[in-house]
Amino acid sequence: MEPENNLPDADGRAFARQKPSLGIVVPCYNEEEVLGETAARLKALVRGLLDSGVIRECRILFVDDGSIDATWQIVCDLHESDPLYAGLKLSRNRGHQNALLAGLMHAKSRYDAVVSLDADLQDDIGIIPDMLAAFQGGSDIVYAVRESRATDSFFKRTFSQGYYKVMEKLGSDVLYNHADYRLMSRRALCALSEFDEVNLFLRGLVRLVGYPSSVVYYKRAERYAGESKYPLGKMLSFAFEGISSFSTKPLKFVTIAGGGVSVLSLVLFVYFIVQYALGNTVAGWSSLIVSVWFLGGLMLLSLGIVGQYVGKIYLEVKHRPRYIVEDVVE
C-alpha cells in the first residue's frame, strides 16, 4: 500500500507526511549506565505513537561510537529482546558528530522522518509528538530548542551564550540554544548527504539545507546518570570547529590586526623621529620589551589561526572516510 500524502524526496522516491514511518537515532559513547532507561522510555513513547496511529512503524537505532564499556553488548541484548531496537557499531571512536551522521545516513532511506537525540535523557522526548505534528504540517526540519539554560553550571551557561553570540557576529547561521535534537524528513536527509566535508558541524550544515523548518521548545533536564562526554577541552574544540567550518572572518581579523599594527608602527616611527629631532630621546627598555612581546604574541596567534584553516584543508583533501561501520544489528 502506498503511504498517505506521498511527496518526492531528493532521490525521487516518496515519503509520507501523514502517518509516517519514524526512525530515532541515538549516538552513544560509554553510556552503559543510562542506556537501559533511555531504551525503556523511548519504547513507551513509540508504543503510544503506534497505538494512537500517529506513525505506522518505528525503529530506535543506537549508534555505538567505539565505546569501551558494555554499551554495544547492551544494544545487542536490547535487539534480541525486541526488534524495535537496532544498533550500529563504529570501528573506533570518531566523535559525536560522525556517530550522529552515521546513524542519520543509515536511516535516511528507511524512514519518512528521523529524530536524533542524545542518550543521556536530558532532551525531553515528550515533545516528539509535537515535532511529528510540525512535520505533518509541512516542515522538513523541526528544531528542538531549549527554553532556558537553568540546569547548566554558571560557566557552561556563560560559555554557551557567549559562543552563540560570537557565531552570530561572525555571520554563521546557528539556531540559538539548539544542539542536535531535531527531526528531519527523508528528503532533508538526502540533501544533507550531499555535504561531504570531513570537518563536521551538523548544527550549521542542517541550516544550510534550506527546506521548510519550524521550532519546538522544551525544558532540558539533568543528566539521568553517568558523566558528561563533553568536558571543557572538547567544548572548546567543538566551538572552534563550528567557527572555522562556517566563517572565514577570523582570517580577516588577522589581516586587520596586521594592518593595524603596521599603521601603529609607522605612527610610532614618525613620533620617535620627531622626538629625536627635538632632543627628547630617553633610553628605556620597558617599551621595547612590551612591543616585542606584543608583536610576537600577535604573530603566533595569527599563525595559529591560519594553521587551523590549513589543517582543515589538509584533512579535506585526503578524502578519508568519516566513519567505518564494524557491525549492524537490525
C-alpha positions as CSV (number, residue, x, y, z in Angstrom):
1,M,0.0,0.0,0.0
2,E,1.3,3.5,-0.9
3,P,1.9,5.9,2.1
4,E,-0.6,8.6,2.5
5,N,0.1,12.1,1.0
6,N,3.2,10.9,-0.8
7,L,5.8,13.6,-1.6
8,P,9.0,13.2,-3.6
9,D,12.3,13.2,-1.7
10,A,15.7,14.3,-3.1
11,D,16.1,11.0,-4.9
12,G,12.6,11.0,-6.4
13,R,11.2,8.4,-4.0
14,A,8.1,9.0,-2.0
15,F,7.8,9.7,1.7
16,A,4.7,10.2,3.8
17,R,3.7,13.3,5.7
18,Q,0.7,11.7,7.4
19,K,1.2,8.5,9.5
20,P,4.9,8.3,8.6
21,S,7.5,5.7,9.4
22,L,9.8,7.0,12.1
23,G,13.4,6.4,12.9
24,I,15.1,7.5,16.1
25,V,18.8,7.9,16.1
26,V,20.7,7.9,19.4
27,P,24.5,8.2,19.3
28,C,26.2,6.6,22.3
29,Y,29.6,6.6,23.8
30,N,30.2,4.8,27.1
31,E,26.5,5.0,28.1
32,E,26.0,1.7,29.9
33,E,24.7,3.5,33.0
34,V,21.8,5.2,31.2
35,L,21.1,3.1,28.1
36,G,18.6,0.7,29.6
37,E,16.5,3.6,31.0
38,T,16.7,5.5,27.7
39,A,15.6,2.4,25.8
40,A,12.6,1.9,28.1
41,R,11.4,5.5,27.9
42,L,11.7,5.6,24.1
43,K,9.9,2.3,23.8
44,A,7.0,3.5,25.9
45,L,6.8,6.7,23.7
46,V,6.9,4.7,20.5
47,R,4.3,2.3,21.6
48,G,2.0,5.2,22.4
49,L,2.6,6.7,18.9
50,L,1.9,3.4,17.2
51,D,-1.2,2.7,19.2
52,S,-2.7,6.2,18.5
53,G,-2.0,5.8,14.8
54,V,0.4,8.8,14.6
55,I,3.1,6.7,13.0
56,R,2.8,3.4,11.1
57,E,6.2,1.9,12.1
58,C,9.3,2.8,14.0
59,R,12.8,1.7,14.8
60,I,15.2,3.0,17.5
61,L,18.8,3.0,16.2
62,F,21.6,3.2,18.8
63,V,25.0,4.2,17.3
64,D,27.9,3.0,19.3
65,D,30.8,5.4,18.8
66,G,33.6,3.0,19.7
67,S,32.6,2.6,23.4
68,I,35.0,0.8,25.7
69,D,32.3,-0.2,28.2
70,A,29.3,-2.6,27.8
71,T,27.3,-0.2,25.6
72,W,27.4,-2.4,22.5
73,Q,26.5,-5.6,24.4
74,I,23.5,-3.8,25.9
75,V,22.4,-2.7,22.4
76,C,22.7,-6.3,21.2
77,D,20.7,-7.5,24.2
78,L,18.0,-4.9,23.5
79,H,17.7,-6.0,19.9
80,E,17.4,-9.6,21.0
81,S,14.6,-8.7,23.4
82,D,12.7,-6.6,20.9
83,P,13.2,-5.9,17.2
84,L,12.1,-2.3,17.8
85,Y,15.7,-1.7,18.7
86,A,18.6,-1.7,16.2
87,G,22.3,-1.0,16.5
88,L,25.2,0.4,14.5
89,K,28.7,-0.1,15.8
90,L,31.6,2.1,14.5
91,S,35.0,0.5,14.3
92,R,36.5,3.2,16.6
93,N,35.6,6.4,18.4
94,R,35.0,9.0,15.7
95,G,33.3,11.7,17.8
96,H,29.7,12.6,18.4
97,Q,29.1,14.4,15.1
98,N,30.4,11.5,13.0
99,A,28.5,9.0,15.0
100,L,25.3,11.0,14.6
101,L,25.9,11.4,10.9
102,A,26.5,7.6,10.6
103,G,23.1,6.9,12.2
104,L,21.3,9.6,10.0
105,M,22.8,8.2,6.8
106,H,21.9,4.7,7.8
107,A,18.3,5.7,8.4
108,K,17.7,8.2,5.6
109,S,16.4,5.8,3.0
110,R,14.5,3.6,5.5
111,Y,12.1,6.1,7.2
112,D,9.9,9.1,6.3
113,A,11.2,11.1,9.3
114,V,14.1,10.7,11.6
115,V,14.6,12.2,15.1
116,S,18.1,12.5,16.5
117,L,18.8,12.9,20.2
118,D,21.4,12.1,22.8
119,A,21.3,9.1,25.1
120,D,21.6,11.0,28.4
121,L,17.9,11.7,28.8
122,Q,18.4,15.4,29.1
123,D,16.4,16.0,26.0
124,D,12.6,15.9,26.6
125,I,11.3,13.0,24.4
126,G,7.8,14.1,25.3
127,I,7.9,16.8,22.5
128,I,8.4,14.2,19.8
129,P,4.6,14.1,19.1
130,D,4.8,17.9,18.6
131,M,7.7,17.5,16.3
132,L,5.8,15.0,14.3
133,A,2.8,17.4,14.1
134,A,5.1,20.1,12.7
135,F,6.4,17.6,10.2
136,Q,2.9,16.6,9.1
137,G,2.2,20.3,8.8
138,G,4.9,20.7,6.1
139,S,8.2,21.2,7.9
140,D,11.1,19.1,6.7
141,I,13.3,20.1,9.6
142,V,11.9,20.6,13.1
143,Y,14.4,22.0,15.6
144,A,14.1,21.3,19.3
145,V,15.2,24.4,21.2
146,R,15.9,24.8,24.9
147,E,13.7,27.3,26.7
148,S,16.5,28.2,29.1
149,R,19.8,27.0,30.5
150,A,18.8,26.9,34.1
151,T,20.2,23.3,34.5
152,D,23.7,24.3,33.3
153,S,26.5,25.4,35.5
154,F,27.3,29.1,35.5
155,F,30.5,28.5,33.5
156,K,28.8,26.4,30.8
157,R,25.8,28.7,30.6
158,T,28.1,31.8,30.2
159,F,30.3,30.0,27.7
160,S,27.4,28.8,25.6
161,Q,25.7,32.1,25.4
162,G,28.9,33.8,24.5
163,Y,29.6,31.2,21.9
164,Y,26.2,31.7,20.1
165,K,26.8,35.5,20.1
166,V,30.3,35.1,18.6
167,M,28.9,32.8,15.9
168,E,26.2,35.3,15.1
169,K,28.8,38.1,14.9
170,L,30.9,36.0,12.6
171,G,27.9,35.5,10.2
172,S,27.2,31.9,11.0
173,D,23.6,30.7,10.8
174,V,23.3,28.7,14.0
175,L,20.0,28.5,15.9
176,Y,20.3,29.8,19.5
177,N,20.1,27.1,22.2
178,H,19.7,24.3,19.7
179,A,22.0,21.3,19.9
180,D,21.4,18.1,17.9
181,Y,17.9,17.3,18.9
182,R,15.8,17.6,15.8
183,L,13.6,15.9,13.3
184,M,14.5,15.7,9.6
185,S,12.4,14.4,6.7
186,R,13.8,11.9,4.2
187,R,14.4,14.5,1.6
188,A,16.2,16.7,4.1
189,L,18.5,13.9,5.0
190,C,19.1,13.2,1.3
191,A,20.1,16.8,0.9
192,L,22.3,16.6,4.0
193,S,24.1,13.6,2.4
194,E,25.3,15.9,-0.4
195,F,27.6,17.7,2.1
196,D,30.8,15.5,2.0
197,E,33.1,17.6,4.2
198,V,35.2,15.8,6.8
199,N,35.1,18.7,9.4
200,L,31.6,18.2,10.6
201,F,29.4,20.7,12.4
202,L,25.9,19.4,11.8
203,R,24.2,22.3,13.6
204,G,25.4,24.6,10.8
205,L,25.1,22.1,7.9
206,V,21.5,21.3,8.7
207,R,20.7,25.0,8.5
208,L,22.2,25.1,5.0
209,V,19.7,22.5,3.7
210,G,17.1,25.3,3.4
211,Y,13.9,23.3,3.4
212,P,10.8,24.5,5.4
213,S,11.6,24.3,9.1
214,S,9.9,25.1,12.4
215,V,10.9,25.2,16.1
216,V,9.6,23.3,19.1
217,Y,10.6,24.4,22.6
218,Y,11.4,22.2,25.6
219,K,12.9,22.2,29.1
220,R,16.2,20.4,29.4
221,A,16.5,18.1,32.4
222,E,19.5,17.0,34.4
223,R,21.6,14.1,33.1
224,Y,19.9,10.8,34.3
225,A,23.2,9.0,35.1
226,G,26.9,8.9,34.2
227,E,29.1,11.8,33.3
228,S,29.0,14.3,30.5
229,K,31.0,13.3,27.5
230,Y,31.8,17.0,26.7
231,P,34.4,18.3,29.2
232,L,35.9,21.7,28.8
233,G,38.6,20.7,26.3
234,K,36.0,19.1,23.9
235,M,33.7,22.0,24.3
236,L,36.4,24.5,23.2
237,S,37.4,22.2,20.3
238,F,33.8,21.8,19.2
239,A,33.3,25.6,19.4
240,F,36.2,26.4,17.2
241,E,35.2,23.6,14.8
242,G,31.9,25.4,14.3
243,I,33.5,28.8,13.9
244,S,36.2,27.7,11.4
245,S,33.8,25.5,9.4
246,F,31.4,28.3,8.7
247,S,33.2,31.6,8.8
248,T,36.5,33.0,7.4
249,K,36.2,36.1,9.5
250,P,39.0,35.0,11.9
251,L,41.3,35.2,8.9
252,K,40.0,38.7,8.1
253,F,40.7,39.7,11.8
254,V,44.3,38.5,11.3
255,T,44.6,40.8,8.3
256,I,43.0,43.7,10.1
257,A,45.2,43.2,13.1
258,G,48.3,43.0,10.9
259,G,47.4,46.2,9.1
260,G,46.6,48.0,12.4
261,V,50.0,47.1,13.9
262,S,51.7,48.2,10.7
263,V,50.0,51.6,10.9
264,L,50.7,51.9,14.6
265,S,54.4,51.2,13.9
266,L,54.6,53.9,11.2
267,V,53.0,56.4,13.6
268,L,55.5,55.5,16.3
269,F,58.3,55.7,13.8
270,V,57.4,59.3,12.9
271,Y,56.9,60.1,16.6
272,F,60.4,58.8,17.5
273,I,62.0,60.8,14.7
274,V,60.3,63.9,15.9
275,Q,61.4,63.3,19.5
276,Y,65.0,62.6,18.3
277,A,65.0,65.9,16.3
278,L,63.8,67.7,19.5
279,G,66.4,66.1,21.6
280,N,63.9,64.3,23.8
281,T,65.2,60.8,23.4
282,V,65.1,58.7,26.6
283,A,66.7,55.3,26.9
284,G,64.3,52.7,28.1
285,W,63.8,49.0,27.8
286,S,60.3,48.6,29.1
287,S,58.6,49.9,25.9
288,L,60.9,47.9,23.8
289,I,60.2,44.6,25.6
290,V,56.5,45.2,25.7
291,S,56.5,45.9,21.9
292,V,58.5,42.7,21.2
293,W,56.2,40.5,23.3
294,F,53.1,42.1,21.8
295,L,54.2,41.6,18.3
296,G,55.5,38.1,18.9
297,G,52.2,37.1,20.5
298,L,50.2,38.6,17.7
299,M,52.3,36.8,15.1
300,L,52.0,33.5,16.9
301,L,48.2,33.9,17.2
302,S,47.9,34.8,13.6
303,L,50.0,31.8,12.5
304,G,47.9,29.6,14.8
305,I,44.6,30.7,13.2
306,V,45.9,30.4,9.7
307,G,47.4,27.0,10.6
308,Q,43.9,25.8,11.8
309,Y,42.4,26.6,8.4
310,V,45.4,25.0,6.6
311,G,44.9,21.9,8.7
312,K,41.3,21.7,7.8
313,I,42.2,21.8,4.1
314,Y,44.8,19.1,4.7
315,L,42.1,16.8,6.2
316,E,39.6,17.6,3.5
317,V,41.8,16.8,0.5
318,K,42.7,13.4,1.9
319,H,39.0,12.3,1.5
320,R,39.3,9.8,4.3
321,P,36.1,8.1,5.4
322,R,34.3,10.0,8.2
323,Y,33.5,6.7,9.9
324,I,33.7,3.0,9.3
325,V,30.8,0.7,10.4
326,E,32.0,-2.5,12.1
327,D,28.7,-4.2,12.9
328,V,25.0,-3.8,12.4
329,V,22.1,-5.4,14.2
330,E,18.6,-4.8,12.9
